[in-house]
Amino acid sequence: MTDKEKQERRSLRVEIKARKLIIKKLETAINALQKTADRQKAERQAEREKLLVFKNYNDAQDAYGWGIITEEEFDRITAFLESSQEAVDELTAEDIAIKVLLNWQQHMSAEIANIEFEMLPKEEQSRILDKNLEILKRREERRKAREVGALVDVSSGELVY
């Protein structure tokens, strides 16, 4: 291995370490956002359950008319009755941020796997590719067999027609 190749391998190892560090930091951010999103959803659910006391607009209007609830509460109840469960299940900025970060995290993990694969000797790469190709062929055979009603023998892995 030449000095240039050795330097390239060292550079790739540093890049892998950097990507793993980023993934770890992303996990921290994702966990914090998830806690916030879960708390917000629980708060929305609690508000929904509180407002479920009023089954329809007339019940809320009667309660407001008798002074049981304030005008602000009446407005929240009527808005709730119009939107119902949608308000609880609505995606928040935190939910969307979590999806973006998870997507980025998956991308980084895939890049690490690609770099690690490229660092393997060519013979090892060929062996892994051949093995994966064989696995894909077996999966496809099983899928086709299931389409025609064949079963897979769990003990042997063979197709039974």
C-alpha positions as CSV (number, residue, x, y, z in Angstrom):
1,M,0.0,0.0,0.0
2,T,1.4,3.4,-1.0
3,D,1.7,6.4,1.3
4,K,-1.0,8.1,-0.7
5,E,-3.4,5.1,-0.1
6,K,-2.5,5.0,3.6
7,Q,-3.3,8.7,3.9
8,E,-6.6,8.2,2.0
9,R,-7.5,5.3,4.5
10,R,-6.6,7.5,7.5
11,S,-8.7,10.3,6.0
12,L,-11.7,7.9,5.5
13,R,-11.4,6.7,9.1
14,V,-11.5,10.3,10.4
15,E,-14.5,10.9,8.2
16,I,-16.3,7.8,9.6
17,K,-15.5,9.0,13.1
18,A,-16.9,12.5,12.3
19,R,-20.1,11.0,10.8
20,K,-20.6,8.8,13.9
21,L,-20.2,11.8,16.1
22,I,-22.8,13.6,14.1
23,I,-25.2,10.7,14.4
24,K,-24.7,10.7,18.1
25,K,-25.4,14.4,18.3
26,L,-28.4,13.9,16.1
27,E,-29.7,11.3,18.5
28,T,-29.5,13.8,21.4
29,A,-31.4,16.4,19.4
30,I,-34.0,13.9,18.2
31,N,-34.6,12.7,21.7
32,A,-35.0,16.2,23.0
33,L,-37.5,17.0,20.2
34,Q,-39.3,13.8,20.8
35,K,-39.8,14.6,24.5
36,T,-41.2,18.1,23.5
37,A,-43.5,16.6,20.8
38,D,-44.8,13.9,23.2
39,R,-45.4,16.5,25.9
40,Q,-47.3,18.8,23.4
41,K,-49.4,15.9,22.2
42,A,-50.2,14.9,25.8
43,E,-51.2,18.5,26.5
44,R,-53.4,18.6,23.4
45,Q,-55.0,15.2,24.3
46,A,-55.6,16.5,27.9
47,E,-57.3,19.6,26.5
48,R,-59.4,17.4,24.2
49,E,-60.5,15.2,27.0
50,K,-61.4,18.3,29.1
51,L,-63.5,19.7,26.2
52,L,-65.2,16.3,25.6
53,V,-67.6,17.2,28.4
54,F,-69.6,19.1,25.8
55,K,-70.9,16.8,23.1
56,N,-72.2,19.5,20.8
57,Y,-72.5,23.2,20.2
58,N,-75.9,23.5,22.1
59,D,-74.4,21.9,25.3
60,A,-71.5,24.4,25.2
61,Q,-73.9,27.3,24.4
62,D,-76.1,26.4,27.4
63,A,-73.1,26.2,29.7
64,Y,-72.0,29.6,28.5
65,G,-75.5,31.0,28.8
66,W,-75.7,29.8,32.4
67,G,-72.2,31.2,33.2
68,I,-70.7,27.8,33.8
69,I,-67.9,28.5,31.3
70,T,-66.3,31.8,30.1
71,E,-66.5,33.2,26.6
72,E,-62.9,32.1,26.0
73,E,-63.7,28.5,27.1
74,F,-66.8,28.6,24.9
75,D,-64.7,29.7,21.9
76,R,-62.1,26.9,22.5
77,I,-65.0,24.3,22.9
78,T,-66.6,25.4,19.6
79,A,-63.3,25.4,17.8
80,F,-62.6,21.9,19.3
81,L,-66.0,20.6,18.2
82,E,-65.2,21.7,14.7
83,S,-61.7,20.2,14.5
84,S,-62.0,17.2,16.9
85,Q,-59.2,14.6,16.8
86,E,-57.4,16.4,14.0
87,A,-56.0,18.9,16.4
88,V,-54.4,16.2,18.5
89,D,-53.0,14.3,15.6
90,E,-51.8,17.4,13.8
91,L,-48.1,17.4,12.9
92,T,-46.1,20.1,14.8
93,A,-42.8,21.7,13.9
94,E,-41.1,19.3,16.3
95,D,-42.7,16.3,14.6
96,I,-41.4,17.5,11.2
97,A,-38.0,18.4,12.6
98,I,-37.7,14.8,14.0
99,K,-38.5,13.4,10.6
100,V,-35.9,15.6,8.9
101,L,-33.2,14.7,11.5
102,L,-34.1,10.9,11.3
103,N,-33.8,11.1,7.5
104,W,-30.4,12.8,7.8
105,Q,-29.3,10.3,10.4
106,Q,-30.2,7.4,8.2
107,H,-28.4,9.1,5.3
108,M,-25.2,9.5,7.4
109,S,-25.4,5.8,8.5
110,A,-25.7,4.7,4.9
111,E,-22.7,6.8,4.0
112,I,-20.7,5.3,6.8
113,A,-21.6,1.8,5.5
114,N,-20.6,2.8,2.0
115,I,-17.2,4.2,3.1
116,E,-16.5,1.1,5.2
117,F,-17.4,-1.1,2.2
118,E,-15.1,0.9,-0.1
119,M,-12.3,0.5,2.4
120,L,-12.5,-3.3,2.2
121,P,-10.2,-5.3,-0.1
122,K,-11.7,-5.9,-3.5
123,E,-11.9,-9.7,-2.8
124,E,-14.0,-9.1,0.3
125,Q,-16.2,-6.6,-1.6
126,S,-16.8,-9.3,-4.2
127,R,-17.6,-11.9,-1.6
128,I,-20.1,-9.6,0.1
129,L,-21.7,-8.6,-3.2
130,D,-22.1,-12.2,-4.2
131,K,-23.6,-13.2,-0.9
132,N,-26.1,-10.3,-1.0
133,L,-27.0,-11.2,-4.6
134,E,-27.7,-14.8,-3.5
135,I,-29.9,-13.6,-0.7
136,L,-31.8,-11.3,-3.0
137,K,-32.3,-14.2,-5.5
138,R,-33.7,-16.5,-2.7
139,R,-36.1,-13.7,-1.5
140,E,-37.3,-13.3,-5.1
141,E,-37.8,-17.0,-5.5
142,R,-39.8,-17.2,-2.2
143,R,-41.9,-14.2,-3.2
144,K,-42.7,-15.8,-6.6
145,A,-43.4,-19.1,-4.8
146,R,-45.9,-17.5,-2.4
147,E,-47.7,-15.9,-5.4
148,V,-48.4,-19.4,-6.7
149,G,-49.2,-20.8,-3.2
150,A,-46.0,-22.6,-2.3
151,L,-44.9,-22.6,1.3
152,V,-41.4,-22.3,2.8
153,D,-40.3,-25.2,5.1
154,V,-39.0,-23.4,8.2
155,S,-36.5,-26.1,9.2
156,S,-34.8,-26.4,5.8
157,G,-35.7,-23.2,4.0
158,E,-36.9,-25.2,1.0
159,L,-40.0,-24.4,-1.0
160,V,-42.8,-26.9,-0.7
161,Y,-45.4,-26.8,-3.5
